[in-house]
Amino acid sequence: MTIIATLGAYAGFALLALMAVTPLLVELDQRFPVTRRAKAAEPERRMPAGLASA
């Protein structure tokens, strides 16, 4: 097999593996949702009036 065919075969196997794992990832995402982290006590930086966009 040529290098391009070999790379294509590996990409196809990787795609099939990802498609097989997707339902598990969706189930885990629904079961254990990610909570947003509170920002560390970092004050917001204000933009100078001339640089602020509309």
Helices and strands as residue ranges (DSSP letters): H 3-31
